[in-house]
Amino acid sequence: MNLGFLDVLSNGLSVGDYRVKVLRFSRGRFREELNVTIGLVLGNDVSELLYMKVFTGRPPFYRPWIEVFGIRSIIRISGIELRYFDSRVEDKFLELISSAIEPGDRLFIEYYNDYETLKALELGVPPVATRLGFKLFMNGFTWFKDWYYPEGFMEGNPKLQAEKPLTPRDKLRHLDGIRRELNGFIKSYSSLAKIEVIAKSISRAKRILDEVNYMVRKHSSNP
């Protein structure tokens, strides 16, 4: 994991008039774990935005991971209401933390307050074709898992896990799995396209398939 992203957040990640900035650090359950409170800054006003746990790894037993949770869907600051999901703030933040994740490391993002992602997963949409999964795919992730715990959420709220491939061979294997899963999804769910969440997911799935086919062709021409 490239921990330089914490330096960027400590100084403040600029997104237009906003800054996404670390408000507090504290030690976690293990010596390698760090708790981070992230805020949104506008002028002299500050509002909490989300929380992170950063595990720096314990070689050779445990690889690093980042967990993002407690995301506020609506932030009111300086008389302005910002809707986080699908905002430039979300896109820039995801881009930053995605760049910190190295092949084989893990990223977990809670989607409990992300209605579109939550609803899509409830309807059986493949994680990669959800609103959040699509953004992560475009940031280089090729393997996804939905962590949903119906038995009282003993492991925390639902979250999406994403990983980058360790090797080019792993990437091709992941892309092949995505292609098969999305082709099956489009075929099975096309009759449900009147449902807005499904229609959006099918549209994303088609865009992902175009990107997957391009990446496979590129790899074949440059073995």
N, C-alpha and C positions, 0 to 999 in steps of 0.2 A: 504494500500500500504506500502510495505517495502522500506523506503527511503534510506536504506543502499546502494542501487545501485548507488546513486549519490556520495557517498563517494568513491566507487570503481572507478568511472569515474573521480572523482577529482584527485585521485592519479594516475590514468592511468590503463586501462585494458590491460594487456599484451596478445598479440596474435603473437607468433613467435617473429620476430624482430620489430614488430609494437607495438604501444600503442594507444588505443582509449581513448581520454582524453577530459575533459571539458576545453574549451577555454574561455568561458564567461558565466556568469550568469546575468540575469536581471529580474526585477519584471514584471509580466504580467498584464492583464486587471483587475484581481481581487487579493485580498490579498493572496488567496490560490494558485495562478497560478505563475509558474516560467518558464521563457524562458531560454533555455540552448543551447549553440552552442558547438557542438562536433567536435573535430579535430582528424586527424590521424597524429601520430608522428613517425618519423623514424630518429634515430640519433638526429641531431640538427635541422632537417627540420620539418615543421608543415604545414599541409594543411587542410582546412575545409572539413568535411565529411558530416554532416547533422545537422538538428536542432530538438529540442524537446520542447514541451510544457508539463509541469508537473502540474497537478491539484491535490492538496493533499486532496481534499474533503471538504464538508461542512455538517457534520452530523446534523440532520438525513435526510437532503434534497437531497444532491448530493454526490454520491460516487466518489472516486478518478479515474483519468484517465491519460494516457500518450498518446501524439500524436507525431509521428515521421514523419518528412517531409523534403523537400528540399534535398533529398538524392542524392549525386553525384554518378553516375554509374561508372565513371572512375576517379581515383585520380592519379595524377602524382606527385611523391615526391622523391627527391634525385635521379633523373634520372630513377626511376622505375615507371611503369604503373600498378596500381592495379585496377582490375575490381571487384567492390564491391559485386555485386549480385552473390551468390553461392560461395563466398570466405569464408575462415576461419574467417575473420574479421566480416562478416555479421553473421555467425553462432554464434560466441562468443558474439557479441553484442545482438542478439536476445535472446540468452540464459539468459544473464544478466537481460535485462529488463523484460523478461517473468517471471523470478524468483521474480521480485518486484511486479508483479500483483497478488493480492489476489482474491479469489472467489467473483464475482460480480463486481469487478473493470473492467475498459475498457481499451483496447489498440487499438489505431488507427495508421495504417501505410500507408503512401501515396505510391501509386504504379505507379505514372505517368511516372517515368523513368525506371520502371521495365517492359521491353517489354514483356517478356514471361507471366507474370501475367496479364498485361493489355490486351494482345491479347487473352489469354484464357478466361477472363471474357467477352470480346466482343463476343466471339464465343459461350457463354452460359455455360461454364464450371462451376460447383459448386465452390464457393469460397474455400472450404476446399481442393479441388483437384488441385488448382493452385499451382504454384511454392512457392509463399509466404504462402498461406493457409496451405500447407502441413507442412512447417517448424513450423508454429504456432501450428498446431495440435500436432506435436511431442513434443512441449513444454508445453502441457497440456491444450490447449484451445479447447473447444468443441462447441462453438456457434459463428457463423460468419455472417457478413452482409457487402455487397458491397455498399459503399456510392459513387454513381456516379451521378454527377449533370450536365446534358447536357445543362441547361439553363444558359450558361455563367460562370459556376463554381462559383456561388456566395458564396458557402460554402467552397471554396478551391478546390484543385485538388482532383481527385478520391482517395479514401482511403479504406482500408479494416479494419473493426472493428472485434475484437475478444474478447471473454470473457471466463472465467473459470466458471464451474458450482458452484452454491452456496451450493448444497446438493448432496449426492449420488443419490437421486431420480431424481434431475435435470440432473445429468450426464447421467443416463440411458436414460432419455427422449431425451437428445441431441444426444446421440449415436444412438438411434433408428432412429431419424430424419436423421442423417448422412448416416446410412445404407440404408434407403429407397431412399434418394436422389442419392447416388452413384450407387446403383443398377439400378435405372432408367437411370442415365447418361450413364453408360456403355452399357446398352441395346440400347439406342437411338443413341449413337455416335459411336458405333463400326464400322459402315460403313465408317466413316470419319477418320479412324486411319492412313490413308496415310498422313494426315496433321500432321506435327511434333508436334505442340503444343497440338493437341488432343491426339496423341499417348502417349506423356509424361504424360498428365493428366489422361488418362485411366490407365497407369501403376501405378501412384501415388494412384489413386482411389482403385485399387486392394490391394495395400499395406495397405492403411487405413482400408479397410474392414477386412483384416486379423487382424489388431490391434484392431479394434472395436469388432470383434467376440471374441478375446482373453480377452479383458477387461470385456465383458458381462459374459463370462464363469467364469472368476475369481470372479466377483461379486456374481454370482449365487452360487458358492461353498463356499463363505464367506459372508453370508447375514448380 
